[in-house]
Amino acid sequence: MKIVFMGTPDFGLKALDKINKNYDLKLVVCQPDRINRRGKKIEFSPIKKYAIENDIELYQPDNINSEESIEKISSLEPDFIVVAAYGQFIGKAIRNIPKENIVNIHASLLPRWRGAAPINYAIMNGDKKTGISIMKVSKVLDGGEVYIQKEIEIGDKNYDELYASLSEIGAELIIKYLDDKSNWQNGGKQDEERVTLAPCLDKNITQLDFENMLAKDLVNLVKAMSKKPGATAIYDGTKFKITDARLTGIENKKYKSATIVKSREKEIIIAAKDELVQILELQFPGKKPMKTEEFLLGNSLEEGKILGK
């Protein structure tokens, strides 16, 4: 079985590795190289690195829908194209190339959370579960037929932890799909009335509003943003990131929302509208993320001060 794989970030690495070890992987397609902002150096994507290390032909078109791209992929006569967080819209001409199907490994239980940031939105919105959908690539973003799904409990996982779990499941499920011919064309249509969208994150969505948000929503946002891009607040005019937090279970009966209640004895406690929130890790500009106890060894937040947003 001949496969063309399309992906860019490390989310698809495990799936790519399994496909490479089990099938005839003809080509890896990923986005063009980007320049690192800090060092102004060219950065290779994780998928590109894997292709180079494993001597797999690599293709990095500026436009996947160009005549050159169509001709190149068509010449390989693939049975399947497998997509995992590739990063470009795939037009009809490319979608029609494979003999069998073009399928995507999507990190949600479709039709919930179509779009670029499904893991973030699932955590941010307090979903109890999420999962992986193996679905047909169509003209509607993440709107194609769904062939296989597997769900998992989110629990208290943050973005990084859930990302890693779903990457593993994605690799497992794509092999399950490819191995069983009965899966290939027996997809189910998505219920359009249940569609929710997970668009690209912007700076406004990462802001923590301690004055107005409930404690559980603040903690969910922190976990959804993790270290990158990180949920932000403002202390004394300086924007900083809160990269880990938890609920204390202590009702806020006397503090104004966003008040720094405690910043000593290895603890930072902030008042939300309904409950006190404990900050477990934070990052100020130019510094690495630090656990609260490490941060408090040489720094402090003024108790009684109000955080901005």
C-alpha positions in Angstrom: 0.0 0.0 0.0 1.5 3.3 -1.1 1.1 6.3 1.3 1.8 10.0 1.0 2.0 11.7 4.5 1.3 15.4 5.0 2.0 17.1 8.3 4.3 19.6 10.0 4.4 19.7 13.8 5.3 16.8 16.1 1.6 15.9 16.6 1.9 13.6 13.6 5.3 12.1 14.4 4.2 8.9 16.0 1.6 8.3 13.2 4.3 9.0 10.6 6.7 6.5 12.3 4.1 3.7 12.3 3.1 4.3 8.7 6.8 4.3 7.7 7.3 0.9 9.5 4.2 -0.7 8.2 3.5 0.6 4.7 5.2 1.8 1.5 5.7 5.5 2.4 6.4 7.3 -0.8 6.6 10.9 0.2 6.5 13.2 3.2 5.0 16.7 2.6 5.4 19.5 5.2 5.3 23.3 5.3 8.3 25.3 4.1 11.0 26.1 6.6 10.4 29.0 9.0 13.0 31.4 10.5 13.4 31.4 14.3 12.5 34.8 15.6 15.2 34.9 18.2 18.2 33.6 16.4 17.0 34.4 12.9 18.0 30.8 12.0 16.1 28.4 9.8 14.2 25.9 11.8 13.3 22.4 10.5 9.9 21.1 11.5 9.8 17.8 13.4 8.3 16.0 10.4 11.0 17.3 8.1 13.7 16.1 10.6 12.1 12.6 10.7 12.0 12.4 6.9 15.7 13.4 6.6 16.8 11.0 9.4 14.9 8.1 7.8 15.9 8.9 4.2 12.4 9.5 3.0 11.7 11.8 0.1 10.6 15.2 1.3 8.5 17.9 -0.4 7.9 21.4 1.0 5.7 23.4 -1.5 4.6 27.0 -0.8 1.3 26.0 -2.3 0.1 22.4 -2.0 -2.6 23.1 -4.6 -0.1 24.3 -7.3 0.2 22.5 -10.7 3.7 21.3 -9.6 2.3 19.8 -6.4 -0.6 18.1 -8.1 1.8 16.6 -10.7 4.3 15.4 -8.2 1.9 13.7 -5.9 -0.1 12.2 -8.8 3.0 10.7 -10.3 3.4 8.5 -7.1 -0.1 7.0 -7.6 -0.7 6.7 -3.8 -3.4 4.6 -2.4 -3.9 6.9 0.5 -2.9 10.4 1.6 -2.7 10.7 5.4 -2.9 14.2 6.9 -2.0 15.3 10.4 -1.9 19.0 11.2 -0.4 19.9 7.8 -1.4 23.6 7.9 -2.7 24.3 4.4 -6.1 24.0 2.8 -6.1 21.0 0.5 -8.0 21.5 -2.7 -10.1 19.2 -4.8 -7.4 18.3 -7.2 -5.1 16.9 -4.5 -8.1 15.3 -2.7 -8.9 13.3 -5.8 -5.4 11.9 -6.3 -5.4 8.8 -4.0 -6.9 5.6 -5.3 -8.6 4.9 -2.1 -8.9 7.9 0.2 -7.4 11.1 1.8 -7.9 11.0 5.6 -7.0 13.4 8.4 -6.0 12.6 12.0 -8.1 15.2 13.9 -7.7 15.8 17.7 -11.3 16.0 18.7 -14.5 14.1 18.7 -16.0 15.6 15.6 -18.2 17.5 15.0 -17.1 19.1 18.3 -14.1 21.4 17.8 -13.5 21.7 14.1 -10.5 23.9 13.4 -6.8 24.6 14.3 -6.9 24.4 18.1 -9.3 21.6 19.2 -7.2 20.5 22.2 -7.0 24.0 23.6 -10.7 24.6 23.2 -11.7 21.3 24.8 -9.7 22.0 28.0 -10.7 25.7 28.0 -14.4 24.9 27.9 -14.2 22.3 30.6 -15.1 19.3 28.4 -14.9 16.0 30.3 -13.7 14.0 27.3 -12.1 14.4 23.9 -10.4 12.1 21.5 -9.3 11.4 17.9 -11.3 11.3 14.8 -10.1 9.7 11.5 -12.0 11.5 8.9 -12.2 12.3 5.2 -10.6 15.5 4.0 -13.3 17.6 2.3 -13.8 21.1 1.1 -15.3 22.0 4.4 -12.6 22.3 7.1 -12.8 19.2 9.3 -16.3 18.6 7.9 -15.8 15.2 6.1 -17.2 11.8 6.9 -15.8 10.2 10.1 -14.6 6.6 9.9 -13.2 5.9 13.4 -13.2 7.7 16.7 -11.7 7.0 20.1 -12.4 9.0 23.2 -10.4 9.6 26.4 -11.1 11.4 29.7 -9.5 14.8 29.9 -9.3 14.8 33.7 -6.8 17.4 35.0 -4.5 17.1 32.0 -3.0 20.3 30.7 -2.5 21.0 27.0 0.9 19.4 26.7 -0.2 16.2 28.5 -3.4 15.9 26.4 -1.5 16.6 23.2 0.9 13.8 23.9 -1.9 11.4 24.7 -3.8 12.2 21.6 -0.7 12.0 19.4 -0.3 8.3 20.6 -4.0 7.6 20.0 -3.8 9.2 16.5 -1.0 6.8 15.6 -2.8 3.8 16.9 -6.1 4.8 15.1 -4.6 5.5 11.7 -3.0 2.1 11.5 -6.3 0.5 12.7 -8.1 2.4 9.8 -5.5 1.5 7.1 -5.3 -2.2 8.2 -9.1 -2.9 7.9 -10.6 -2.4 4.4 -14.1 -2.3 5.9 -13.2 1.1 7.4 -12.1 2.7 4.1 -15.4 3.9 2.7 -17.9 3.4 5.6 -17.7 6.9 7.1 -20.6 8.6 8.9 -21.8 12.1 8.2 -21.3 14.7 10.9 -24.3 16.2 12.6 -24.1 19.9 11.5 -26.3 21.0 14.4 -23.6 19.9 16.9 -20.7 21.6 15.2 -18.5 23.8 17.4 -15.4 25.7 16.1 -11.9 25.9 17.4 -10.2 28.7 15.4 -6.6 29.7 15.8 -5.7 31.2 19.1 -5.2 35.0 19.4 -3.8 37.1 22.3 -7.2 38.1 23.5 -8.3 34.6 24.2 -5.2 33.9 26.4 -6.0 36.8 28.9 -7.0 35.8 32.4 -9.8 38.0 33.7 -9.6 37.4 37.5 -12.2 40.1 38.1 -15.0 38.5 36.1 -14.2 34.8 35.4 -15.1 31.9 37.7 -12.2 30.0 39.3 -12.8 26.9 37.3 -12.7 28.8 34.1 -9.5 30.5 35.0 -7.8 27.2 35.8 -9.2 25.6 32.6 -7.7 28.5 30.6 -4.3 28.2 32.3 -4.3 24.4 31.5 -5.5 25.0 28.0 -2.6 27.5 27.2 0.1 25.7 29.3 3.6 27.1 28.7 2.9 28.0 25.1 1.3 30.4 24.3 0.6 30.7 28.0 -2.3 32.4 29.8 -1.5 36.0 30.7 -2.3 38.5 33.5 -0.8 41.9 34.4 1.0 42.6 37.6 2.1 46.2 38.3 2.0 47.0 34.6 3.9 44.0 33.5 2.3 41.2 31.5 3.3 37.7 32.7 2.2 34.2 32.2 0.6 31.8 34.6 1.5 28.4 33.3 0.0 26.1 36.0 -2.7 26.6 38.6 -5.3 24.7 40.6 -8.5 25.2 42.4 -8.2 25.4 46.2 -11.8 24.6 47.1 -11.8 27.6 49.4 -14.8 30.0 48.8 -13.9 33.6 48.4 -16.0 35.4 51.0 -14.1 38.6 51.7 -11.6 39.5 48.9 -12.1 41.7 45.9 -11.8 39.6 42.7 -8.2 39.6 41.3 -6.6 40.3 44.8 -3.3 38.7 45.6 -4.3 37.0 48.8 -1.0 35.3 49.6 2.6 35.5 48.2 4.8 33.7 50.8 5.5 30.3 52.4 5.8 28.7 48.9 2.3 29.7 47.9 0.7 32.3 45.7 -3.1 32.6 46.1 -5.3 34.8 43.9 -9.0 35.6 44.5 -11.4 34.8 41.8 -15.1 35.8 41.9 -16.2 32.6 43.7 -13.1 30.8 44.9 -9.4 31.2 45.7 -7.0 29.9 43.0 -3.5 28.7 43.7 -0.7 29.6 41.2 1.7 26.6 40.8 3.9 28.0 38.0 4.5 31.4 36.4 6.8 33.1 34.0 7.8 36.8 33.8 9.3 38.4 30.7 12.8 37.2 29.9 12.6 34.4 32.5 12.0 30.7 32.3 8.7 29.3 33.7 9.3 28.7 37.5 7.4 26.7 40.1 6.0 29.0 42.7 8.3 27.9 45.5 11.3 28.6 43.2 9.9 32.0 42.1 9.4 33.1 45.8 13.0 32.4 46.7 14.0 35.6 45.0 10.8 37.4 44.1 7.4 38.3 45.5 4.0 39.6 44.5 2.6 42.3 46.8 -0.2 40.9 48.9 -3.4 43.0 48.5 -2.5 44.2 45.0 -5.0 43.7 42.2 -4.0 41.8 39.1 -4.9 43.4 35.7 -5.9 41.4 32.7 
